[in-house]
Amino acid sequence: MLEKIAKIVARYNEIERRMADPEVLADYQKIAELAQERSDLEPLVEAYRRHETAVRELAEARELLETADDEDMTVMAREEIERLEALQQQLEKQMRSFLVPKDPRDEKNVFIEIRAGAGGDEAGIFAADLLRLYMRYAETRGWKTEIVDENSTGVGGYKEVILAVKGKGAYSRFKYESGVHRVQRVPVTESQGRIHTSTATVAVMPEVQDVDIDLDERELEITSTFSSGPGGQHMQKNATAIRIVHKPTGITVKVQSERSQTQNKRLAMGIIQARLQEMEEEKQHAAVAADRRAQVGTGDRSEKIRTYNYPQGRVTDHRVGFTSYNLPVVMGGDLDPFIDALTIADEAARLAAASENGTGKQK
């Protein structure tokens, strides 16, 4: 790792030399490109230089310990060694994180699509539980949430519901939720007290900008309908709900959350773009799917990624083997321990992949 970083530091020094060149200074575009590259590399270079200093000072402290001739000097040297060893490990961890290629979508807003799976009414109730879990988690991070479409059941559940989460870094935290979630519990609809297993499928899609996926309106079937459910007299009097069908793929989206038809249309178009982007990425990743199965965050919906066992009060994420024995707290929105474990595993896998490919350069 340090050899790779040394090469990056050499590139950083070369950039600084070039930026001092009068000919380069006269080229506005070139100087802007170099300044951006230098800015990208600067945190890693700074950590590397601090690490070099810590290594040098650690060697001096160990030498001092060997030559110390009184107790006070020995104690001081040992304390300094302990501090510098901890600092060295901290800086090495930091440098590893800088080497991991960043996902450019991490800062985006997301659409979370939750669908009831196997298990009948209980699956729909579990889908509603997951919706509340995600809304509570978003609330703890100060993000805004909005249900943009829903297809509810008669027992307090959902056949399908789409949640929009708006906030910086939303995708970076929610992206690991894609997959099949399994619940084991006695359903409220079950009179015999038997434990049932039900599932719900979660798809997390980053909000796509217009420049990412272009939609040809000739390929869209757009209709307006009256909004259903709660929403006040205004929504009941006007055909504000929008239903859009993308004819080439059959993707259908209905949005009724906003008061104006224009707002609903814009939001529905955004969801279609996000789904098309996801489909395109799945095609691109199909060729390397076998290599990625061992990694976190494959998004393969056939995988059961997490089990919520109510009789044992246990939640287990099968991708990293992480378990919490405080299910009520997790369902109340405490997802961070799971997401942190998944993030660490994902970064380790991507760093290993980058090392195998010989690409240690920060993205």
N, C-alpha and C positions, 0 to 999 in steps of 0.2 A: 504493500500500500504506500509506504513512504517513498519508494522509488517513483511510483506514478505521480505522487504529489510533487516531488522534486521537479519532474518534467513540467508540471503545470505552473510551478513557481518560476521556472526558467521562461516559460511563455509569458507570464505576467511581467517579468523584468524586461523581456523583449518589447512588450507593448509599451511600457513606460519609456523606453529608449526611443521607440518610433514616434511617440507622442511629443517628444522634445525635438524631433527633426523639423526644421523650418519648412521643408517641402510638404511633409505630412500636415503640418499646422495650416498650410494654405488650402488643403483639401477638406472642406467642411464635412462632406459625407464620410470620408475616410476617418476623420478624427472622431466623428460621432459613433461610428462602428467600433473603433478601438476603445473609446470611452465606455461603451456598453459592455464590451467583452471584459475590460478591466474591472468594471463594477460587479459583473457576475462572478469573477474569480477571487475578488478581494476577501470575502469572508474565509474562504479556504486557505488562502495565502497567509492571512493574519493568524489563523489557528496553527498553521504549520510553523510559523516563525515563533509563536509562543511555545510550541512543543519543543522546538530546538533549544530555546532558552531553558526550558524546564529540564531537558535531558542534560544540558551542560551543568546546570546548578545542582542537579541530583548527583552527578559524578563528583562534584566538588564536596558536597555534603557527605558522601560516602568516604571520600578520602579524609575529610576532617574527623569522621568517626574513628577511622583506623589510627589516626595520629593523636587523638584527644588524650590528654594526660590528667584530666580531673573530671569529677562527676558532673559538674555543671555543663562543661563543654560536651560531654557525652550525651546528656539529656537533650541539650539544644540541637545537636546533630541528628539525633534520632527523630525528634519532632519535625525537623526540617525535611528529613528523608520521607517521613510519613506524609507530610503535606505535598511534597513534590511528586511522589508516586501516585497519589490520588489525582493531582492536577494532570499528570501525564496521561492517565487512563481516561480522564474526562475529555481531554483534547483529542485523543485518538478516536474516541466514540463520536465526537463532534465532527472530526474530519471524515469519518466513514459516512456519516449522514450527508455531508456535503457532496460526497462522490456519487450518491444514489441519484440516478436520473429522475427529475421531477416530472410529475404528471401535469401537463399544462391545463388540465380541466379542473384541478383541485379547488380553485377559488370560485368555481361557478355555483350558481343556484341549481337546485335539483327538482325533478319530478319523481315522486315515489309512487309506484303503482302496486297496489296490494290486491291480490285475487284469492278468493277462497279456493282451496284445493279439495283433497279427499276428506270426507267426514260429514257431509251434509250440512245441517244447520250449525253444528258445532264449529265447522270450518269457517263459516261466515262470522260467527261470534269471535273466533280467534283472530280473524282479519281485523275486526273492530278493535280488539285488544292491541294488536300491533300498531294500528293507526294511532291510538291514544299514547302508546309508548313513544312513538316517533315525535308526536306533537309535544309531549312533555320534555323529551330530550332537546328538541329544538328550542323550547322555551328557556331551558337552563343556559343555553348559549346565546340567548338574546336574538334568535332568528325569528322571522315572521313565517307563519304557516297559513295555508288556505286550501280548503277542500275544493278542487276545481271540477270534479265530477264524481258521482257516486251512484251505485246501484245497490240499494239496501234490501235486506230480507225482512220478513215480518217478525223476527225474534231478536231484533237488536244487533244484527250483524250486517255484513256486506258481501255481496257476490263479487263486487269490484269497487275500488275507490282509488282516486288519484289525489295525492297531496303535493302541493307546491311548497317548497321551503326556500326562502330567500334570505341569504346571509353569506358573508365572505367565508369561504372555506367549507361550505355546506357539503359539496361533493366529496371533499377529502375525508370527511367523517362518515358520511352515509354510504359511500360506495361499497363498503364491505357487507352491507345488508342484503345485496342481491343473492337470491337463491331460494331454496325451499326451507321454510321454518316449520318445525314439528312441535305439536303440543300433546302432552299426555296428562289427562285429567278426567274427572267425572263430569260429564256435561250437565249443564243446568236443565237440559231437556231430557235427561235420563233419570227415570224413576227407580231403576234397579241398583244404582250406585256402582255401576261397573266403569272401570277406567277405559276410556277410548283414546285412540290416537288419531289426530286430525292434522291437516297441513294447510299452509297458506304460502303462496308464492309472492316474493317481493322482487320488483325490478326497479333499479335506481338509475335514472337517466339525467346526465348533466344538461342544463338548459343550453340550447344551441343558438348561436348568433345567426342572423340571416345570411352572413357570408359563408357559413360552414356548409349548409345544405340549402340549395335553391329549390323552391317549389314552383312548378308550372301550374298555374291556376286552371289550365285546360284539363289537367289530370285530376282535378278536385271536384267533388260533388258537394256543394254547400247548400244547406237548408237551414231555415230558422224555425224554431218551435217555441211553444210557451214553456216557461220555466216551471218545474214541479217542485213540490216540497216547500219548506219555509222560505220566506223571502220578502214578505210584505205585499201590500196591494200593488205597488209599482211594478213588481216583477210579474204579478199575476195578470196585469192588464196588457202587457206588451210581450210580443214574441221576441224575447231577448236571447233565449238559448240558441246556441249554434251547434249544428251537427255537420261534421266534415268527413267525407270518405275519400281516401287516397286510392283512386281506382286501380293503378298498377299493382298495388300490394294488398288492397282490401283493408288497410288500416282505417279504423273508424274512431273518431273522437267526438264527444259531446261535452260542451262546457256551458254551465249556467250560473257560475258563481258571481259574475259581474252584472252590473245594472244596465250596461249598454251592449248592444249587439256588436259594435266595433271592438270593444274590449274583449268580449268573449271570443270573437273570431281571431283576434291576434293571439290570444292565449291558446286556442285550439291549434292554430298553425304552429305555434312553438312546440306543442306536445308532439305533433306529427313529425316535425323536424327532428326532435330528440329521438323518437322511435326509429326513424330512418337512419339516423346516425348510428344508433345502437346496432341495427341490422347490418350496416356496412362494416362496422368494426367486428361483428361476429364472423362475417365472411373472411375478413382479413386475418383473423386469429385462428380460423379453422385449420390452416396448414401447420400451425405450431401448437395445436391443442394438446397433443400428447405430452409435450415438454412442459406445458403450463399447468397440468393437472396437479402437480405436486406443490404448486405455488398458491399463495393466498390471493383471493380476489379474482378468480377466473370468471365468476358470474355465471357459471353453468347452472341453469335452473333445475337440472335433474339431480343435483347434489343436495342432500339434506345438510344444511350448513349448521343448524342450531336446534337443540331440543329444549323445550320448556316443560319440565316434569313437576307438576303441581303437588302430587302426594309426597314427594321428597323435598320440595322447595328448592329445586335445583335447576340451573340453566347451564347447558354445556355447549360450547362452540366446538364442533368436530374438526374444524380446519387446523386449529392450534392446540386442541385439547385443554382449553381453558374452561374452568367451571366456577360458578358462583353458587353458594348455598343460601343466598338471600333473594329468592325469586320475587317477593313483593317489592323490594327496593329496585330491582332491575326493571320490572314492569312499570314502576313509577318514574322511569326515565334515566336510571343510572346505567348508561351504556358505555361510559368511558373506559372502564377496565377491559371490556371486550375489544373495543375499537383500538385502544392502545396496544394490546397484545397482538392484534391483527396487523397493525401498522408496523410494529417492530419486525414481525415475521415477513411481511411484504418487503420492507426495505432490505432485510437481510437477503431475501431471495433475489431481488433486483440487483443488489450490489454484487452477489455471486455471479449472476448472469453477465453483468457488466465486466467483471474481472475475466470471465471465460472468453468474452468477446474482445478483450483488450481495450475496452472503452471506459477509461476511468475519468474522462473529462466531465466536468460539471455541465449539466444542461441548463 
